[in-house]
């Protein structure tokens, strides 16, 4: 479940689809940091990593055009998925449960100033 850390960032674990491994999902720790206008992801919670460990991925919030729950057609047999459309890329993420899914979609839409939510 996403939570708010001491720096007022929304954080938590999600699985992200890795296009290089033919659609396998990788567990990553995500931080939605509105102060730097980015969604960052790490191999693990940065508190558990070596000091100075860098994010393994990031996305500028201003590049996000849409965040929506994945349809069964987009992700059959994979529950609790949502899709982030940014520039010409699609990021498919999987939450732990329905509440987690809704919380992340809402937080990302709010942070990226998207008002028309599916």
N, CA, C and O atoms as a Tinker XYZ file with bonds, in Angstrom:
   472  protein
     1  N      0.843000   -1.174000    0.000000    73     2
     2  CA     0.000000    0.000000    0.000000    64     1     3
     3  C      0.891000    1.242000    0.000000    63     2     4     5
     4  O      1.860000    1.308000    0.756000    81     3
     5  N      0.567000    2.232000   -0.849000    73     3     6
     6  CA     1.392000    3.438000   -0.823000    64     5     7
     7  C      1.232000    4.173000    0.501000    63     6     8     9
     8  O      0.169000    4.150000    1.121000    81     7
     9  N      2.291000    4.811000    0.909000    73     7    10
    10  CA     2.241000    5.599000    2.141000    64     9    11
    11  C      2.984000    6.906000    1.899000    63    10    12    13
    12  O      3.698000    7.042000    0.906000    81    11
    13  N      2.818000    7.862000    2.797000    73    11    14
    14  CA     3.493000    9.152000    2.687000    64    13    15
    15  C      4.680000    9.134000    3.645000    63    14    16    17
    16  O      4.518000    8.885000    4.839000    81    15
    17  N      5.877000    9.400000    3.114000    73    15    18
    18  CA     7.073000    9.390000    3.961000    64    17    19
    19  C      7.274000   10.744000    4.643000    63    18    20    21
    20  O      6.458000   11.653000    4.488000    81    19
    21  N      8.359000   10.869000    5.393000    73    19    22
    22  CA     8.626000   12.089000    6.158000    64    21    23
    23  C      8.830000   13.314000    5.272000    63    22    24    25
    24  O      8.666000   14.448000    5.720000    81    23
    25  N      9.187000   13.078000    4.016000    73    23    26
    26  CA     9.401000   14.191000    3.080000    64    25    27
    27  C      8.136000   14.476000    2.257000    63    26    28    29
    28  O      8.181000   15.186000    1.252000    81    27
    29  N      7.009000   13.906000    2.706000    73    27    30
    30  CA     5.704000   14.105000    2.082000    64    29    31
    31  C      5.631000   13.556000    0.654000    63    30    32    33
    32  O      4.946000   14.115000   -0.202000    81    31
    33  N      6.354000   12.446000    0.410000    73    31    34
    34  CA     6.320000   11.795000   -0.892000    64    33    35
    35  C      5.502000   10.517000   -0.774000    63    34    36    37
    36  O      5.507000    9.863000    0.269000    81    35
    37  N      4.805000   10.167000   -1.836000    73    35    38
    38  CA     4.056000    8.911000   -1.844000    64    37    39
    39  C      5.021000    7.813000   -2.271000    63    38    40    41
    40  O      5.702000    7.933000   -3.289000    81    39
    41  N      5.071000    6.737000   -1.479000    73    39    42
    42  CA     6.052000    5.680000   -1.683000    64    41    43
    43  C      5.403000    4.309000   -1.580000    63    42    44    45
    44  O      4.331000    4.162000   -0.993000    81    43
    45  N      6.052000    3.319000   -2.149000    73    43    46
    46  CA     5.608000    1.943000   -1.987000    64    45    47
    47  C      6.103000    1.049000   -3.107000    63    46    48    49
    48  O      6.658000    1.510000   -4.105000    81    47
    49  N      5.887000   -0.237000   -2.913000    73    47    50
    50  CA     6.318000   -1.225000   -3.903000    64    49    51
    51  C      5.244000   -1.436000   -4.959000    63    50    52    53
    52  O      4.053000   -1.504000   -4.656000    81    51
    53  N      5.693000   -1.539000   -6.204000    73    51    54
    54  CA     4.855000   -1.905000   -7.344000    64    53    55
    55  C      5.688000   -2.829000   -8.222000    63    54    56    57
    56  O      6.914000   -2.872000   -8.111000    81    55
    57  N      5.017000   -3.558000   -9.085000    73    55    58
    58  CA     5.726000   -4.354000  -10.080000    64    57    59
    59  C      5.635000   -3.601000  -11.397000    63    58    60    61
    60  O      4.563000   -3.132000  -11.778000    81    59
    61  N      6.761000   -3.484000  -12.092000    73    59    62
    62  CA     6.774000   -2.793000  -13.383000    64    61    63
    63  C      7.128000   -3.787000  -14.471000    63    62    64    65
    64  O      8.037000   -4.603000  -14.320000    81    63
    65  N      6.393000   -3.704000  -15.571000    73    63    66
    66  CA     6.639000   -4.614000  -16.683000    64    65    67
    67  C      7.950000   -4.224000  -17.354000    63    66    68    69
    68  O      8.170000   -3.068000  -17.712000    81    67
    69  N      8.803000   -5.214000  -17.511000    73    67    70
    70  CA    10.110000   -5.001000  -18.118000    64    69    71
    71  C     10.054000   -5.454000  -19.570000    63    70    72    73
    72  O      9.945000   -6.648000  -19.852000    81    71
    73  N     10.127000   -4.512000  -20.476000    73    71    74
    74  CA    10.029000   -4.836000  -21.901000    64    73    75
    75  C     11.207000   -5.667000  -22.398000    63    74    76    77
    76  O     11.091000   -6.371000  -23.401000    81    75
    77  N     12.332000   -5.591000  -21.705000    73    75    78
    78  CA    13.512000   -6.338000  -22.138000    64    77    79
    79  C     13.417000   -7.819000  -21.785000    63    78    80    81
    80  O     14.157000   -8.626000  -22.347000    81    79
    81  N     12.530000   -8.194000  -20.874000    73    79    82
    82  CA    12.401000   -9.603000  -20.490000    64    81    83
    83  C     11.041000  -10.154000  -20.929000    63    82    84    85
    84  O     10.436000  -10.970000  -20.233000    81    83
    85  N     10.583000   -9.707000  -22.061000    73    83    86
    86  CA     9.336000  -10.211000  -22.662000    64    85    87
    87  C      8.132000  -10.102000  -21.725000    63    86    88    89
    88  O      7.363000  -11.051000  -21.576000    81    87
    89  N      7.982000   -8.953000  -21.108000    73    87    90
    90  CA     6.782000   -8.711000  -20.325000    64    89    91
    91  C      6.778000   -9.245000  -18.913000    63    90    92    93
    92  O      5.726000   -9.275000  -18.274000    81    91
    93  N      7.918000   -9.667000  -18.406000    73    91    94
    94  CA     7.970000  -10.102000  -17.006000    64    93    95
    95  C      7.898000   -8.848000  -16.120000    63    94    96    97
    96  O      8.356000   -7.769000  -16.495000    81    95
    97  N      7.311000   -9.031000  -14.940000    73    95    98
    98  CA     7.205000   -7.916000  -14.005000    64    97    99
    99  C      8.350000   -7.971000  -12.994000    63    98   100   101
   100  O      8.720000   -9.042000  -12.512000    81    99
   101  N      8.896000   -6.809000  -12.687000    73    99   102
   102  CA     9.978000   -6.691000  -11.716000    64   101   103
   103  C      9.498000   -5.861000  -10.534000    63   102   104   105
   104  O      8.879000   -4.813000  -10.716000    81   103
   105  N      9.783000   -6.329000   -9.328000    73   103   106
   106  CA     9.381000   -5.632000   -8.103000    64   105   107
   107  C     10.318000   -4.454000   -7.890000    63   106   108   109
   108  O     11.536000   -4.625000   -7.844000    81   107
   109  N      9.753000   -3.260000   -7.759000    73   107   110
   110  CA    10.549000   -2.057000   -7.549000    64   109   111
   111  C      9.881000   -1.176000   -6.500000    63   110   112   113
   112  O      8.674000   -1.261000   -6.270000    81   111
   113  N     10.681000   -0.339000   -5.877000    73   111   114
   114  CA    10.189000    0.604000   -4.875000    64   113   115
   115  C     10.025000    1.959000   -5.556000    63   114   116   117
   116  O     10.990000    2.506000   -6.091000    81   115
   117  N      8.806000    2.504000   -5.537000    73   115   118
   118  CA     8.498000    3.748000   -6.227000    64   117   119
   119  C      8.349000    4.905000   -5.259000    63   118   120   121
   120  O      7.822000    4.753000   -4.157000    81   119
   121  N      8.825000    6.069000   -5.691000    73   119   122
   122  CA     8.668000    7.301000   -4.932000    64   121   123
   123  C      8.100000    8.350000   -5.885000    63   122   124   125
   124  O      8.699000    8.674000   -6.911000    81   123
   125  N      6.943000    8.865000   -5.526000    73   123   126
   126  CA     6.313000    9.949000   -6.274000    64   125   127
   127  C      6.707000   11.244000   -5.577000    63   126   128   129
   128  O      6.166000   11.589000   -4.526000    81   127
   129  N      7.647000   11.948000   -6.172000    73   127   130
   130  CA     8.217000   13.148000   -5.551000    64   129   131
   131  C      7.779000   14.385000   -6.323000    63   130   132   133
   132  O      8.347000   14.709000   -7.367000    81   131
   133  N      6.767000   15.075000   -5.806000    73   131   134
   134  CA     6.240000   16.242000   -6.509000    64   133   135
   135  C      7.168000   17.452000   -6.398000    63   134   136   137
   136  O      7.058000   18.386000   -7.193000    81   135
   137  N      8.076000   17.448000   -5.425000    73   135   138
   138  CA     9.019000   18.570000   -5.303000    64   137   139
   139  C      9.982000   18.608000   -6.487000    63   138   140   141
   140  O     10.357000   19.683000   -6.956000    81   139
   141  N     10.378000   17.433000   -6.966000    73   139   142
   142  CA    11.276000   17.387000   -8.132000    64   141   143
   143  C     10.502000   16.963000   -9.386000    63   142   144   145
   144  O     11.093000   16.724000  -10.440000    81   143
   145  N      9.181000   16.874000   -9.258000    73   143   146
   146  CA     8.296000   16.599000  -10.384000    64   145   147
   147  C      8.628000   15.272000  -11.086000    63   146   148   149
   148  O      8.657000   15.200000  -12.314000    81   147
   149  N      8.878000   14.216000  -10.281000    73   147   150
   150  CA     9.284000   12.939000  -10.859000    64   149   151
   151  C      8.689000   11.741000  -10.130000    63   150   152   153
   152  O      8.386000   11.786000   -8.938000    81   151
   153  N      8.537000   10.671000  -10.902000    73   151   154
   154  CA     8.264000    9.354000  -10.343000    64   153   155
   155  C      9.573000    8.596000  -10.483000    63   154   156   157
   156  O     10.084000    8.427000  -11.590000    81   155
   157  N     10.114000    8.137000   -9.359000    73   155   158
   158  CA    11.396000    7.438000   -9.347000    64   157   159
   159  C     11.175000    6.002000   -8.918000    63   158   160   161
   160  O     10.271000    5.723000   -8.130000    81   159
   161  N     11.995000    5.079000   -9.428000    73   159   162
   162  CA    11.924000    3.730000   -8.904000    64   161   163
   163  C     13.319000    3.173000   -8.665000    63   162   164   165
   164  O     14.271000    3.447000   -9.396000    81   163
   165  N     13.389000    2.378000   -7.605000    73   163   166
   166  CA    14.648000    1.829000   -7.089000    64   165   167
   167  C     14.545000    0.312000   -6.996000    63   166   168   169
   168  O     13.448000   -0.246000   -7.009000    81   167
   169  N     15.692000   -0.348000   -6.901000    73   167   170
   170  CA    15.724000   -1.802000   -6.739000    64   169   171
   171  C     15.031000   -2.213000   -5.439000    63   170   172   173
   172  O     14.411000   -3.275000   -5.372000    81   171
   173  N     15.137000   -1.370000   -4.406000    73   171   174
   174  CA    14.548000   -1.635000   -3.095000    64   173   175
   175  C     14.308000   -0.274000   -2.437000    63   174   176   177
   176  O     14.642000    0.766000   -3.005000    81   175
   177  N     13.735000   -0.292000   -1.254000    73   175   178
   178  CA    13.568000    0.947000   -0.500000    64   177   179
   179  C     14.955000    1.572000   -0.336000    63   178   180   181
   180  O     15.873000    0.903000    0.139000    81   179
   181  N     15.124000    2.837000   -0.720000    73   179   182
   182  CA    16.451000    3.464000   -0.615000    64   181   183
   183  C     17.062000    3.383000    0.780000    63   182   184   185
   184  O     18.285000    3.423000    0.918000    81   183
   185  N     16.231000    3.268000    1.819000    73   183   186
   186  CA    16.760000    3.115000    3.177000    64   185   187
   187  C     17.526000    1.799000    3.328000    63   186   188   189
   188  O     18.395000    1.685000    4.193000    81   187
   189  N     17.207000    0.802000    2.488000    73   187   190
   190  CA    17.883000   -0.497000    2.552000    64   189   191
   191  C     19.067000   -0.593000    1.604000    63   190   192   193
   192  O     19.797000   -1.583000    1.622000    81   191
   193  N     19.264000    0.427000    0.777000    73   191   194
   194  CA    20.340000    0.409000   -0.214000    64   193   195
   195  C     21.548000    1.187000    0.290000    63   194   196   197
   196  O     21.463000    1.930000    1.268000    81   195
   197  N     22.657000    1.006000   -0.385000    73   195   198
   198  CA    23.871000    1.738000   -0.025000    64   197   199
   199  C     23.640000    3.238000   -0.190000    63   198   200   201
   200  O     22.876000    3.665000   -1.056000    81   199
   201  N     24.296000    4.022000    0.636000    73   199   202
   202  CA    24.176000    5.475000    0.561000    64   201   203
   203  C     24.585000    5.933000   -0.837000    63   202   204   205
   204  O     25.615000    5.513000   -1.365000    81   203
   205  N     23.772000    6.790000   -1.420000    73   203   206
   206  CA    24.086000    7.304000   -2.751000    64   205   207
   207  C     23.565000    6.446000   -3.894000    63   206   208   209
   208  O     23.822000    6.752000   -5.059000    81   207
   209  N     22.835000    5.375000   -3.583000    73   207   210
   210  CA    22.276000    4.532000   -4.639000    64   209   211
   211  C     21.309000    5.354000   -5.488000    63   210   212   213
   212  O     20.475000    6.098000   -4.972000    81   211
   213  N     21.442000    5.199000   -6.778000    73   211   214
   214  CA    20.614000    5.961000   -7.711000    64   213   215
   215  C     19.359000    5.190000   -8.091000    63   214   216   217
   216  O     19.307000    3.964000   -7.983000    81   215
   217  N     18.359000    5.923000   -8.532000    73   215   218
   218  CA    17.130000    5.303000   -9.032000    64   217   219
   219  C     17.467000    4.487000  -10.283000    63   218   220   221
   220  O     18.340000    4.871000  -11.061000    81   219
   221  N     16.779000    3.371000  -10.470000    73   219   222
   222  CA    16.991000    2.566000  -11.676000    64   221   223
   223  C     16.086000    3.033000  -12.811000    63   222   224   225
   224  O     16.236000    2.601000  -13.954000    81   223
   225  N     15.137000    3.927000  -12.486000    73   223   226
   226  CA    14.259000    4.490000  -13.498000    64   225   227
   227  C     13.596000    5.743000  -12.984000    63   226   228   229
   228  O     13.455000    5.938000  -11.777000    81   227
   229  N     13.190000    6.593000  -13.907000    73   227   230
   230  CA    12.481000    7.806000  -13.509000    64   229   231
   231  C     11.631000    8.303000  -14.662000    63   230   232   233
   232  O     11.862000    7.981000  -15.828000    81   231
   233  N     10.644000    9.094000  -14.295000    73   231   234
   234  CA     9.728000    9.648000  -15.273000    64   233   235
   235  C      9.306000   11.027000  -14.796000    63   234   236   237
   236  O      8.820000   11.180000  -13.676000    81   235
   237  N      9.490000   12.031000  -15.645000    73   235   238
   238  CA     9.039000   13.380000  -15.311000    64   237   239
   239  C      7.513000   13.414000  -15.325000    63   238   240   241
   240  O      6.893000   12.927000  -16.271000    81   239
   241  N      6.914000   13.972000  -14.308000    73   239   242
   242  CA     5.449000   14.016000  -14.216000    64   241   243
   243  C      4.830000   14.825000  -15.354000    63   242   244   245
   244  O      3.711000   14.539000  -15.780000    81   243
   245  N      5.545000   15.824000  -15.844000    73   243   246
   246  CA     4.997000   16.643000  -16.926000    64   245   247
   247  C      4.890000   15.868000  -18.234000    63   246   248   249
   248  O      4.159000   16.282000  -19.133000    81   247
   249  N      5.601000   14.755000  -18.357000    73   247   250
   250  CA     5.528000   13.926000  -19.568000    64   249   251
   251  C      4.309000   13.008000  -19.569000    63   250   252   253
   252  O      3.950000   12.461000  -20.612000    81   251
   253  N      3.671000   12.835000  -18.415000    73   251   254
   254  CA     2.545000   11.909000  -18.302000    64   253   255
   255  C      1.300000   12.535000  -18.931000    63   254   256   257
   256  O      0.892000   13.636000  -18.563000    81   255
   257  N      0.704000   11.816000  -19.884000    73   255   258
   258  CA    -0.513000   12.316000  -20.517000    64   257   259
   259  C     -1.756000   11.611000  -19.993000    63   258   260   261
   260  O     -2.857000   12.157000  -20.052000    81   259
   261  N     -1.576000   10.381000  -19.474000    73   259   262
   262  CA    -2.731000    9.637000  -18.986000    64   261   263
   263  C     -2.279000    8.527000  -18.050000    63   262   264   265
   264  O     -1.260000    7.876000  -18.281000    81   263
   265  N     -3.054000    8.320000  -16.987000    73   263   266
   266  CA    -2.852000    7.189000  -16.081000    64   265   267
   267  C     -4.207000    6.521000  -15.951000    63   266   268   269
   268  O     -5.178000    7.158000  -15.544000    81   267
   269  N     -4.280000    5.249000  -16.291000    73   267   270
   270  CA    -5.571000    4.567000  -16.242000    64   269   271
   271  C     -5.417000    3.105000  -15.859000    63   270   272   273
   272  O     -4.361000    2.499000  -16.042000    81   271
   273  N     -6.493000    2.558000  -15.326000    73   271   274
   274  CA    -6.524000    1.133000  -14.980000    64   273   275
   275  C     -6.462000    0.345000  -16.280000    63   274   276   277
   276  O     -7.160000    0.667000  -17.242000    81   275
   277  N     -5.637000   -0.673000  -16.309000    73   275   278
   278  CA    -5.496000   -1.506000  -17.513000    64   277   279
   279  C     -6.769000   -2.319000  -17.731000    63   278   280   281
   280  O     -7.364000   -2.829000  -16.782000    81   279
   281  N     -7.167000   -2.430000  -18.966000    73   279   282
   282  CA    -8.345000   -3.229000  -19.303000    64   281   283
   283  C     -7.946000   -4.698000  -19.345000    63   282   284   285
   284  O     -6.769000   -5.009000  -19.527000    81   283
   285  N     -8.907000   -5.608000  -19.179000    73   283   286
   286  CA    -8.588000   -7.034000  -19.297000    64   285   287
   287  C     -7.970000   -7.366000  -20.662000    63   286   288   289
   288  O     -7.175000   -8.299000  -20.776000    81   287
   289  N     -8.333000   -6.608000  -21.679000    73   287   290
   290  CA    -7.774000   -6.829000  -23.015000    64   289   291
   291  C     -6.280000   -6.469000  -23.042000    63   290   292   293
   292  O     -5.481000   -7.155000  -23.679000    81   291
   293  N     -5.915000   -5.385000  -22.341000    73   291   294
   294  CA    -4.513000   -4.960000  -22.301000    64   293   295
   295  C     -3.658000   -5.931000  -21.496000    63   294   296   297
   296  O     -2.531000   -6.243000  -21.882000    81   295
   297  N     -4.194000   -6.401000  -20.386000    73   295   298
   298  CA    -3.430000   -7.266000  -19.487000    64   297   299
   299  C     -4.282000   -8.436000  -19.011000    63   298   300   301
   300  O     -4.672000   -8.484000  -17.844000    81   299
   301  N     -4.575000   -9.381000  -19.905000    73   299   302
   302  CA    -5.373000  -10.527000  -19.469000    64   301   303
   303  C     -4.618000  -11.342000  -18.417000    63   302   304   305
   304  O     -3.399000  -11.496000  -18.499000    81   303
   305  N     -5.333000  -11.850000  -17.453000    73   303   306
   306  CA    -4.774000  -12.710000  -16.395000    64   305   307
   307  C     -3.763000  -12.012000  -15.491000    63   306   308   309
   308  O     -3.039000  -12.679000  -14.751000    81   307
   309  N     -3.699000  -10.683000  -15.539000    73   307   310
   310  CA    -2.798000   -9.945000  -14.663000    64   309   311
   311  C     -3.629000   -8.886000  -13.934000    63   310   312   313
   312  O     -3.887000   -7.816000  -14.485000    81   311
   313  N     -4.045000   -9.174000  -12.707000    73   311   314
   314  CA    -4.922000   -8.239000  -11.983000    64   313   315
   315  C     -4.180000   -7.018000  -11.463000    63   314   316   317
   316  O     -2.954000   -7.012000  -11.347000    81   315
   317  N     -4.954000   -5.987000  -11.153000    73   315   318
   318  CA    -4.480000   -4.779000  -10.474000    64   317   319
   319  C     -3.401000   -4.010000  -11.256000    63   318   320   321
   320  O     -2.486000   -3.438000  -10.664000    81   319
   321  N     -3.519000   -4.005000  -12.579000    73   319   322
   322  CA    -2.553000   -3.282000  -13.407000    64   321   323
   323  C     -3.076000   -1.906000  -13.789000    63   322   324   325
   324  O     -4.281000   -1.691000  -13.918000    81   323
   325  N     -2.145000   -0.987000  -13.966000    73   323   326
   326  CA    -2.491000    0.309000  -14.523000    64   325   327
   327  C     -1.412000    0.726000  -15.511000    63   326   328   329
   328  O     -0.283000    0.237000  -15.479000    81   327
   329  N     -1.795000    1.641000  -16.383000    73   327   330
   330  CA    -0.921000    2.056000  -17.469000    64   329   331
   331  C     -0.646000    3.552000  -17.354000    63   330   332   333
   332  O     -1.556000    4.358000  -17.159000    81   331
   333  N      0.632000    3.901000  -17.479000    73   331   334
   334  CA     1.030000    5.303000  -17.534000    64   333   335
   335  C      1.461000    5.579000  -18.972000    63   334   336   337
   336  O      2.392000    4.953000  -19.478000    81   335
   337  N      0.788000    6.509000  -19.619000    73   335   338
   338  CA     1.192000    6.945000  -20.952000    64   337   339
   339  C      2.012000    8.213000  -20.793000    63   338   340   341
   340  O      1.552000    9.199000  -20.218000    81   339
   341  N      3.242000    8.173000  -21.313000    73   339   342
   342  CA     4.127000    9.321000  -21.207000    64   341   343
   343  C      4.951000    9.432000  -22.482000    63   342   344   345
   344  O      5.661000    8.504000  -22.868000    81   343
   345  N      4.840000   10.579000  -23.118000    73   343   346
   346  CA     5.472000   10.789000  -24.412000    64   345   347
   347  C      5.067000    9.634000  -25.319000    63   346   348   349
   348  O      3.873000    9.399000  -25.502000    81   347
   349  N      6.010000    8.915000  -25.884000    73   347   350
   350  CA     5.634000    7.819000  -26.784000    64   349   351
   351  C      5.783000    6.465000  -26.104000    63   350   352   353
   352  O      5.825000    5.436000  -26.778000    81   351
   353  N      5.863000    6.453000  -24.786000    73   351   354
   354  CA     6.050000    5.197000  -24.058000    64   353   355
   355  C      4.854000    4.868000  -23.186000    63   354   356   357
   356  O      4.110000    5.745000  -22.747000    81   355
   357  N      4.695000    3.563000  -22.949000    73   355   358
   358  CA     3.679000    3.080000  -22.016000    64   357   359
   359  C      4.384000    2.302000  -20.922000    63   358   360   361
   360  O      5.220000    1.440000  -21.193000    81   359
   361  N      4.045000    2.612000  -19.703000    73   359   362
   362  CA     4.577000    1.890000  -18.553000    64   361   363
   363  C      3.413000    1.119000  -17.942000    63   362   364   365
   364  O      2.374000    1.696000  -17.625000    81   363
   365  N      3.596000   -0.191000  -17.781000    73   363   366
   366  CA     2.560000   -1.014000  -17.171000    64   365   367
   367  C      3.049000   -1.396000  -15.778000    63   366   368   369
   368  O      4.119000   -1.980000  -15.612000    81   367
   369  N      2.232000   -1.049000  -14.781000    73   367   370
   370  CA     2.583000   -1.353000  -13.399000    64   369   371
   371  C      1.488000   -2.179000  -12.770000    63   370   372   373
   372  O      0.321000   -2.089000  -13.150000    81   371
   373  N      1.884000   -2.991000  -11.796000    73   371   374
   374  CA     0.923000   -3.837000  -11.100000    64   373   375
   375  C      0.986000   -3.538000   -9.609000    63   374   376   377
   376  O      2.048000   -3.571000   -8.987000    81   375
   377  N     -0.191000   -3.245000   -9.055000    73   375   378
   378  CA    -0.317000   -2.986000   -7.627000    64   377   379
   379  C     -0.592000   -4.295000   -6.887000    63   378   380   381
   380  O     -0.817000   -5.334000   -7.508000    81   379
   381  N     -0.571000   -4.236000   -5.569000    73   379   382
   382  CA    -0.802000   -5.428000   -4.751000    64   381   383
   383  C     -2.267000   -5.824000   -4.676000    63   382   384   385
   384  O     -2.598000   -7.008000   -4.604000    81   383
   385  N     -3.154000   -4.813000   -4.694000    73   383   386
   386  CA    -4.586000   -5.091000   -4.567000    64   385   387
   387  C     -5.373000   -3.920000   -5.156000    63   386   388   389
   388  O     -4.790000   -2.950000   -5.640000    81   387
   389  N     -6.691000   -4.021000   -5.109000    73   387   390
   390  CA    -7.552000   -3.009000   -5.720000    64   389   391
   391  C     -7.374000   -1.634000   -5.086000    63   390   392   393
   392  O     -7.335000   -0.631000   -5.799000    81   391
   393  N     -7.266000   -1.569000   -3.758000    73   391   394
   394  CA    -7.100000   -0.280000   -3.079000    64   393   395
   395  C     -5.776000    0.363000   -3.464000    63   394   396   397
   396  O     -5.714000    1.557000   -3.754000    81   395
   397  N     -4.727000   -0.434000   -3.463000    73   395   398
   398  CA    -3.402000    0.022000   -3.872000    64   397   399
   399  C     -3.463000    0.600000   -5.294000    63   398   400   401
   400  O     -2.922000    1.671000   -5.570000    81   399
   401  N     -4.122000   -0.121000   -6.166000    73   399   402
   402  CA    -4.292000    0.295000   -7.562000    64   401   403
   403  C     -4.954000    1.671000   -7.640000    63   402   404   405
   404  O     -4.437000    2.577000   -8.294000    81   403
   405  N     -6.097000    1.822000   -6.972000    73   403   406
   406  CA    -6.832000    3.088000   -6.997000    64   405   407
   407  C     -6.009000    4.227000   -6.394000    63   406   408   409
   408  O     -6.005000    5.341000   -6.916000    81   407
   409  N     -5.310000    3.939000   -5.285000    73   407   410
   410  CA    -4.505000    4.973000   -4.619000    64   409   411
   411  C     -3.383000    5.487000   -5.527000    63   410   412   413
   412  O     -3.154000    6.694000   -5.609000    81   411
   413  N     -2.692000    4.579000   -6.202000    73   411   414
   414  CA    -1.600000    4.982000   -7.098000    64   413   415
   415  C     -2.123000    5.752000   -8.302000    63   414   416   417
   416  O     -1.558000    6.781000   -8.672000    81   415
   417  N     -3.200000    5.264000   -8.919000    73   415   418
   418  CA    -3.765000    5.945000  -10.093000    64   417   419
   419  C     -4.196000    7.361000   -9.709000    63   418   420   421
   420  O     -3.909000    8.321000  -10.424000    81   419
   421  N     -4.882000    7.478000   -8.584000    73   419   422
   422  CA    -5.342000    8.790000   -8.117000    64   421   423
   423  C     -4.157000    9.709000   -7.811000    63   422   424   425
   424  O     -4.157000   10.875000   -8.206000    81   423
   425  N     -3.149000    9.187000   -7.111000    73   423   426
   426  CA    -1.979000   10.001000   -6.745000    64   425   427
   427  C     -1.225000   10.469000   -7.986000    63   426   428   429
   428  O     -0.805000   11.623000   -8.061000    81   427
   429  N     -1.056000    9.581000   -8.951000    73   427   430
   430  CA    -0.338000    9.955000  -10.178000    64   429   431
   431  C     -1.126000   10.958000  -11.005000    63   430   432   433
   432  O     -0.552000   11.901000  -11.550000    81   431
   433  N     -2.428000   10.766000  -11.103000    73   431   434
   434  CA    -3.251000   11.720000  -11.835000    64   433   435
   435  C     -3.225000   13.094000  -11.163000    63   434   436   437
   436  O     -3.134000   14.118000  -11.840000    81   435
   437  N     -3.305000   13.112000   -9.855000    73   435   438
   438  CA    -3.267000   14.372000   -9.115000    64   437   439
   439  C     -1.913000   15.056000   -9.294000    63   438   440   441
   440  O     -1.847000   16.256000   -9.559000    81   439
   441  N     -0.843000   14.289000   -9.149000    73   439   442
   442  CA     0.507000   14.848000   -9.243000    64   441   443
   443  C      0.824000   15.355000  -10.648000    63   442   444   445
   444  O      1.543000   16.340000  -10.811000    81   443
   445  N      0.286000   14.681000  -11.655000    73   443   446
   446  CA     0.572000   15.102000  -13.033000    64   445   447
   447  C     -0.509000   16.030000  -13.568000    63   446   448   449
   448  O     -0.521000   16.365000  -14.753000    81   447
   449  N     -1.419000   16.444000  -12.684000    73   447   450
   450  CA    -2.472000   17.417000  -12.996000    64   449   451
   451  C     -3.461000   16.932000  -14.060000    63   450   452   453
   452  O     -4.005000   17.729000  -14.824000    81   451
   453  N     -3.686000   15.616000  -14.098000    73   451   454
   454  CA    -4.651000   15.055000  -15.039000    64   453   455
   455  C     -6.007000   15.060000  -14.354000    63   454   456   457
   456  O     -6.144000   14.596000  -13.222000    81   455
   457  N     -7.001000   15.583000  -15.042000    73   455   458
   458  CA    -8.314000   15.698000  -14.402000    64   457   459
   459  C     -9.332000   14.678000  -14.915000    63   458   460   461
   460  O    -10.254000   14.325000  -14.179000    81   459
   461  N     -9.196000   14.198000  -16.146000    73   459   462
   462  CA   -10.200000   13.236000  -16.631000    64   461   463
   463  C     -9.720000   11.808000  -16.361000    63   462   464   465
   464  O     -8.928000   11.255000  -17.124000    81   463
   465  N    -10.202000   11.230000  -15.286000    73   463   466
   466  CA    -9.801000    9.893000  -14.856000    64   465   467
   467  C    -10.810000    8.877000  -15.370000    63   466   468   469
   468  O    -12.019000    9.101000  -15.310000    81   467
   469  N    -10.302000    7.761000  -15.875000    73   467   470
   470  CA   -11.204000    6.675000  -16.334000    64   469   471
   471  C    -11.909000    6.058000  -15.155000    63   470   472
   472  O    -12.705000    5.135000  -15.325000    81   471
